[in-house]
């Protein structure tokens, strides 16, 4: 076989081996990044859930703070809560349609 052709084939084989090594390195790096991405997404979902719970707790505390022992305010707050319950029932019935 022609020595020049052999040299060309050796260089081609060497470059192919380098490409395969780079591919394997990138593949393992991608797998690590995918795992990290999944971990971060799970953490984000957990934090979002916690934020929603804290927001709900805050809303409850804010509502509890507005409730007073004055009879008129108690009746007004009771009416407001009744209206909120009616609005929620209305929304649920609309969703069920």
Secondary structure by P-SEA (a helix, b strand, c coil): ccaaaaaaaaaaaaaaaaaaaaaaaaaaaaaaaaaaaaaaaaaaaaaaaaaaaaaaaaaaaaaaaaccccaaaaaaaaaaaaaaaaaaaaaaaaaac
